[in-house]
Amino acid sequence: MKGNSNWNYRPYLPANRYSERGNPFICRLAPRETDCEAEWLGEGDSFTLCYSLRGQDSFTQVQTDTHFYRIENLQADREYELYVVDYKGRQSPVRLIRTGECVGTIVNYLHPEDTVYGFSGQYLCSPSIIRLPGGSLLASMDVFRGNAPQNLQLLFGSDDGGGHWHYVTDIFPCFWGKLFWHQEKLFMLGVSREYGDLLIGCSEDLGRSWGTPTVILRGSSSSAEDGNHRAPMCVLHSHGRLWTGTEYGSWHNRQFYASLLSIEEGADPMVAANWSLTEFVHPDVAFHADLSGTPGGIEGNAVELPDGKVVDFLRYEKDKALLLEAAPEDPEAPMTAQRIVDFPLGHTKFDIERHTSGVYYACGNPFPGRTVLALYSSRDFVHWKREADVINRSEYDIKEIGFQYPSICFDGDDILILSRTAWNRPHNFHDSNFITFHRLSLT
């Protein structure tokens, strides 16, 4: 095998699985109540798709000359296993699905006992969505499990506004990745693994291929040590710079220090020295108070307020968010505390974007739990109005399901939402088995 410094693979396989390269690989699954979409990678144009109820020895075989097939007439609320064989007799890893009621449009699915991505994790996380200049959509997600490496990003595309999705590529190593468009190119900002190095990569062909990433800030190589922490947070254009929220810390040590990462709009994002970070500050220090013993604010949104101030608006606790103010004239100065504010989505990760109409839209979970994913709006960034429930399954146990960590973008007067969805017997509410797409009209 040859050395390789690129960032993308189709698919990524650890080096000690080199013998599997060239074998078919099922890269996307989307099970619904009585059918399932399956997409795979593989050589040639002759494949056999094999599937059966889980645990049975008798497989139904389907011959096809495509890399996609919709299996129909499945039994509802049952578990199946499936694999693909190519014309040379090479077999893909066995994948698992569970049929059941569908929520939204399925971008991708990973059964909680499917270990095909075990080198990174077992659950789907960290959705990020972008509408590209030509109108196509690109969605990303990572694969996580507590105390696992957590370093694989999966990309999927849609050419019909989110109605249908297809596989694009894997990015490795990458976690907590955020897609954004800048200087007529596509960028991904993430970390190498949980608390790892802060990375940025670039694609000049709409996400199909990615060159060697740039390290912006070194982090940790252990989930038990402080390092770079973030989520796919919004990228703000303001005061001639790009801004996005990031933190340094860990859940293991229960401490997080907040920062805004920024760069001049005309500078090359692939040059590490072009980036600046505000000095990391713990909210206890910023507010000169003990904030109830919490680890501090996390997953901050970079926002320009109606008066032009640039702030980091951070998740904090039930109905509360933290607001730290940056100094655009000195992008490395520590942020200063402005206030602790009333905010209906403050206890979990939320996403905020400002529409061309000037209205701020925030998507997240009202307290308690994550069984309701709701959209709020504000014109003054003080008073928030509940516009709609994207998903409302409040009748369910908050420990069993979740619709969470939304990523949003606009398509004219529609808002597009990507959800980390734990549904139809996930491992638990937090460890999601779906990434789902949702579209709402703002008019």
C-alpha positions in Angstrom: 0.0 0.0 0.0 1.1 3.6 -0.7 1.2 6.4 1.9 -1.7 8.8 1.7 -2.1 12.3 3.3 -5.5 13.1 1.9 -8.5 13.5 4.1 -11.1 11.5 2.3 -11.7 7.8 1.5 -14.4 5.8 -0.1 -14.7 4.1 2.4 -12.1 4.6 5.1 -10.7 1.3 6.4 -8.0 1.0 9.0 -4.6 -0.1 7.6 -4.8 -3.6 9.1 -7.9 -4.2 7.0 -6.1 -3.5 3.8 -7.2 -6.9 2.4 -10.8 -5.7 2.4 -10.1 -2.9 0.0 -12.0 -3.4 -3.2 -14.7 -5.4 -1.5 -18.3 -4.1 -1.7 -19.2 -1.8 1.2 -22.7 -0.8 2.2 -22.3 3.0 2.7 -25.9 4.1 3.3 -29.0 2.6 4.9 -32.5 4.1 5.3 -35.0 1.7 6.8 -38.7 2.7 7.0 -41.8 0.8 8.1 -41.8 -1.9 5.5 -38.9 -1.1 3.2 -35.2 -0.1 3.3 -32.9 1.8 0.9 -29.4 0.4 0.6 -26.5 2.0 -1.2 -23.0 0.5 -1.6 -19.6 0.9 -3.1 -18.0 -1.7 -5.2 -16.3 -2.6 -8.5 -18.2 -3.6 -11.6 -21.9 -3.5 -12.4 -23.2 -6.9 -11.2 -24.1 -7.4 -7.6 -26.2 -9.7 -5.4 -28.0 -8.1 -2.4 -28.7 -10.7 0.3 -31.1 -10.0 3.2 -33.0 -12.0 5.9 -34.6 -11.6 9.2 -31.9 -11.3 11.8 -30.7 -14.7 13.0 -32.1 -16.7 10.2 -30.0 -18.7 7.8 -32.2 -18.3 4.7 -31.3 -15.2 2.7 -33.4 -13.6 -0.1 -31.1 -12.8 -3.0 -31.6 -9.9 -5.4 -29.5 -9.5 -8.6 -28.9 -5.9 -9.7 -26.6 -4.0 -12.0 -26.7 -0.8 -9.8 -25.2 0.4 -6.6 -28.6 1.1 -5.0 -31.6 -0.9 -4.2 -34.9 -0.4 -2.3 -35.9 -3.6 -0.5 -39.7 -3.7 -0.3 -42.3 -5.8 1.5 -40.4 -6.1 4.7 -42.1 -6.9 8.0 -42.7 -3.8 10.2 -40.8 -3.5 13.5 -38.4 -6.4 12.8 -34.7 -6.6 12.6 -32.9 -7.7 9.4 -29.3 -8.3 8.3 -28.0 -7.7 4.8 -24.8 -7.8 2.7 -23.7 -7.4 -0.9 -21.6 -9.8 -3.1 -19.9 -8.6 -6.3 -19.2 -10.4 -9.5 -15.9 -11.7 -8.1 -17.7 -13.3 -5.1 -16.3 -10.7 -2.7 -18.7 -9.9 0.2 -19.4 -6.7 2.1 -19.5 -6.6 5.9 -22.9 -7.6 7.2 -25.1 -4.7 8.1 -28.1 -4.5 10.5 -31.4 -2.6 10.3 -34.7 -2.3 12.1 -37.8 -1.4 10.3 -40.4 0.9 11.8 -42.1 4.3 11.6 -40.1 7.0 9.9 -39.5 10.5 11.3 -38.6 13.1 8.6 -36.4 12.1 5.7 -33.7 9.6 6.5 -30.2 10.8 5.5 -28.5 7.8 7.1 -29.0 5.1 9.7 -26.7 3.0 11.9 -28.2 0.2 14.0 -27.0 0.4 17.6 -25.4 -3.1 17.4 -23.8 -2.6 14.0 -20.0 -2.5 14.5 -18.9 -1.7 10.9 -17.5 1.6 12.1 -16.3 0.3 15.4 -12.8 1.8 15.0 -14.6 5.2 15.5 -17.8 4.4 17.3 -21.3 3.0 16.9 -23.8 5.9 16.9 -24.4 8.9 14.6 -23.8 12.4 15.8 -22.9 16.0 15.1 -25.1 16.8 12.0 -24.0 19.7 9.8 -25.9 20.9 6.7 -25.1 23.4 3.9 -26.9 24.5 0.8 -24.3 24.8 -1.9 -24.3 27.7 -4.5 -25.9 25.5 -7.2 -28.7 24.5 -4.9 -27.6 21.0 -3.9 -27.4 20.0 -0.3 -24.5 18.5 1.6 -24.9 16.8 5.0 -22.2 15.5 7.3 -22.2 13.5 10.6 -19.7 11.7 12.7 -19.6 8.2 14.3 -19.2 8.2 18.1 -19.3 6.1 21.2 -18.1 7.0 24.7 -14.4 6.4 25.2 -14.0 5.3 21.6 -11.6 7.1 19.1 -14.5 9.1 17.6 -12.7 10.2 14.4 -14.8 9.4 11.4 -17.0 11.9 9.4 -19.6 10.7 6.8 -20.8 13.0 4.0 -24.1 12.6 2.0 -25.6 14.8 -0.7 -29.1 15.6 -2.1 -29.8 17.0 -5.5 -33.6 17.5 -5.0 -33.9 19.7 -2.0 -33.6 16.9 0.6 -36.1 14.5 -0.9 -33.5 11.8 -1.6 -29.9 11.4 -0.3 -26.8 9.6 -1.6 -23.4 8.8 -0.2 -20.5 11.2 -1.0 -17.4 10.2 0.9 -15.7 9.5 4.3 -13.4 12.0 6.0 -10.8 10.7 8.4 -9.7 11.8 11.0 -12.5 14.2 11.7 -15.1 14.7 14.5 -17.5 17.5 15.3 -17.2 18.8 11.7 -18.9 22.0 10.5 -19.3 22.6 6.7 -19.2 26.1 5.4 -18.7 27.9 2.1 -16.1 30.6 1.7 -14.0 32.1 -1.1 -15.8 29.9 -3.7 -14.7 26.7 -1.9 -16.1 24.3 0.6 -14.5 24.0 4.0 -14.8 21.6 7.0 -13.8 22.7 10.4 -13.5 20.0 13.0 -11.2 18.2 15.4 -9.1 15.1 14.8 -10.9 13.2 17.6 -12.8 14.1 20.8 -10.6 16.8 22.4 -8.0 16.4 19.6 -6.4 18.8 17.2 -8.5 21.6 15.8 -8.5 21.0 12.0 -9.7 22.6 8.8 -9.8 21.1 5.4 -10.8 22.3 1.9 -12.7 20.8 -1.0 -12.8 22.4 -4.5 -15.2 19.8 -6.0 -18.3 20.3 -3.7 -17.1 17.8 -1.1 -16.1 14.8 -3.2 -12.4 15.1 -2.5 -10.4 16.7 0.3 -6.7 17.5 0.5 -4.5 17.4 3.6 -6.1 19.3 6.5 -4.3 22.1 8.4 -3.9 21.9 12.2 -5.0 25.2 13.7 -4.5 24.3 17.4 -3.1 21.2 19.0 -5.3 19.3 21.4 -5.3 16.1 23.5 -5.1 12.5 22.4 -7.2 11.3 25.3 -10.9 11.6 26.3 -9.7 11.9 29.9 -7.7 15.1 29.3 -8.7 18.7 28.3 -8.5 19.6 24.6 -10.4 21.2 21.8 -14.2 20.8 22.3 -16.8 22.1 19.9 -19.8 21.1 17.8 -20.9 22.0 14.3 -21.5 25.6 15.2 -22.5 28.4 12.9 -19.9 30.4 11.0 -20.6 34.2 11.2 -19.5 36.9 8.7 -19.1 40.1 10.7 -16.7 43.1 11.0 -14.7 41.8 8.0 -14.0 38.4 9.7 -15.4 34.9 10.0 -16.2 33.9 13.5 -17.2 30.6 15.2 -17.5 29.3 18.7 -15.1 26.8 20.2 -14.0 25.6 23.7 -11.2 23.9 25.5 -11.8 21.4 28.3 -13.4 18.0 28.8 -16.4 16.4 30.5 -14.0 14.1 32.4 -12.5 17.1 34.2 -15.9 19.0 34.1 -14.5 22.3 32.9 -14.8 24.2 29.7 -13.1 27.5 28.7 -14.9 29.5 25.9 -13.3 31.2 22.9 -14.3 32.6 19.5 -12.1 31.5 16.6 -11.9 34.0 13.7 -10.1 34.9 10.5 -10.0 37.9 8.2 -12.4 37.3 5.3 -9.7 37.7 2.7 -7.1 35.5 4.4 -6.4 31.9 3.4 -8.2 29.6 5.9 -5.6 26.8 5.2 -2.8 28.8 6.8 -2.9 28.2 10.6 -1.3 31.5 11.4 -4.2 33.4 9.8 -6.5 32.2 12.5 -7.0 34.0 15.8 -8.6 32.8 19.0 -9.9 35.0 21.8 -8.1 34.1 25.0 -9.9 31.1 26.5 -12.0 32.1 29.5 -14.0 30.2 32.0 -17.5 31.7 32.6 -16.9 31.6 36.4 -14.0 34.1 35.8 -15.9 36.1 33.2 -18.9 36.6 35.4 -16.9 36.9 38.7 -19.3 34.3 40.2 -19.7 30.6 41.0 -22.2 29.5 38.3 -23.9 26.8 40.3 -20.9 24.4 40.0 -21.5 23.8 36.3 -18.6 23.0 34.0 -19.2 26.2 32.1 -20.9 27.2 28.9 -20.4 25.0 25.8 -21.3 24.8 22.1 -21.4 28.6 21.7 -23.0 30.3 18.7 -21.1 33.3 17.2 -23.8 35.9 16.7 -23.9 39.6 15.6 -26.4 41.4 17.8 -28.8 44.0 16.4 -26.4 46.7 17.7 -23.4 45.2 15.8 -21.7 43.5 18.8 -20.1 40.1 18.2 -20.9 37.6 21.0 -20.6 34.0 21.9 -24.0 32.7 22.9 -23.5 29.5 24.9 -25.6 26.6 26.1 -25.8 26.7 29.9 -28.8 25.3 31.7 -32.6 25.1 31.8 -34.0 28.3 30.1 -30.6 30.1 30.5 -27.8 30.9 28.1 -24.5 32.7 28.6 -23.6 35.8 26.5 -19.9 36.7 26.2 -18.8 39.7 24.2 -15.8 39.8 21.8 -13.8 42.8 20.7 -13.6 42.7 16.9 -10.8 45.2 16.9 -8.7 42.8 19.0 -9.7 39.2 18.0 -7.3 37.7 20.5 -8.5 39.6 23.6 -10.5 37.6 26.1 -14.3 37.9 25.9 -16.0 39.7 28.6 -19.3 38.7 30.3 -22.3 40.6 29.1 -25.1 38.7 30.9 -26.9 35.5 31.7 -30.0 35.6 29.6 -33.4 33.9 29.6 -33.5 31.6 26.6 -35.9 28.6 26.1 -33.3 26.2 24.5 -30.4 26.7 26.9 -30.1 23.2 28.4 -29.0 21.4 25.2 -27.1 22.3 22.0 -29.0 24.8 19.8 -28.2 26.4 16.4 -28.8 30.0 15.5 -28.8 31.7 12.1 -30.0 35.1 11.0 -32.3 35.2 7.9 -31.9 37.9 5.2 -35.1 39.4 6.7 -33.1 40.2 9.8 -34.9 37.7 12.0 -32.9 35.4 14.1 -34.0 31.7 14.1 -33.0 29.3 16.8 -33.6 25.5 16.7 -33.2 23.2 19.7 -34.9 21.4 22.6 -37.2 23.1 25.1 -36.9 21.7 28.6 -37.2 18.9 29.6 -35.3 16.3 27.6 -35.0 16.1 23.8 -38.4 14.6 22.7 -39.4 18.0 21.2 -37.3 19.8 18.5 -38.7 23.3 18.2 -38.0 26.5 16.1 -38.0 29.9 17.8 -37.6 33.4 16.3 -36.5 36.8 17.6 -36.0 40.3 16.1 -34.2 41.8 19.0 -32.3 38.7 20.3 -34.1 39.2 23.7 -37.7 38.1 23.2 -38.1 34.6 21.6 -41.3 33.4 20.0 -42.0 29.7 19.5 -42.7 29.4 15.8 -43.2 25.6 15.3 -42.4 22.2 16.5 -40.2 20.5 14.0 -40.8 17.2 15.8 -43.0 16.6 18.9 -43.0 13.2 20.5 -43.4 14.5 24.0 -45.5 11.5 24.9 -42.4 9.3 24.9 -40.0 8.8 27.8 -37.2 11.4 27.6 -34.6 8.7 28.4 -35.6 6.6 25.4 -35.7 8.9 22.3 -34.3 12.2 21.2 -34.3 14.8 18.3 -31.2 16.9 19.1 -28.1 18.8 18.0 -29.8 20.4 15.0 -27.9 22.1 12.2 -29.9 24.7 10.2 -29.6 26.7 7.0 -32.0 28.6 4.7 -33.4 27.9 1.3 -35.2 31.1 0.5 -38.1 31.3 2.9 -37.7 27.7 4.0 -35.5 26.6 6.8 -33.6 23.3 6.4 -32.9 21.2 9.6 -30.7 18.3 10.1 -31.3 16.3 13.3 -29.4 13.8 15.4 -32.3 11.4 15.8 -32.6 8.6 18.4 -35.7 6.7 17.4 -37.1 3.2 16.9 -35.2 1.5 19.7 -31.9 3.4 19.8 -29.3 2.6 22.4 -30.7 5.5 24.4 -31.9 9.0 23.8 -28.4 10.3 23.5 -26.8 7.6 21.3 -28.6 8.2 18.0 -29.2 5.7 15.2 -30.5 8.2 12.6 -29.6 11.5 11.0 -32.9 13.0 9.6 -33.7 15.9 7.4 -36.7 18.3 7.9 -37.9 21.3 5.9 -40.2 24.1 7.3 -41.7 27.1 5.6 -41.0 30.5 7.3 -44.0 32.2 5.6 
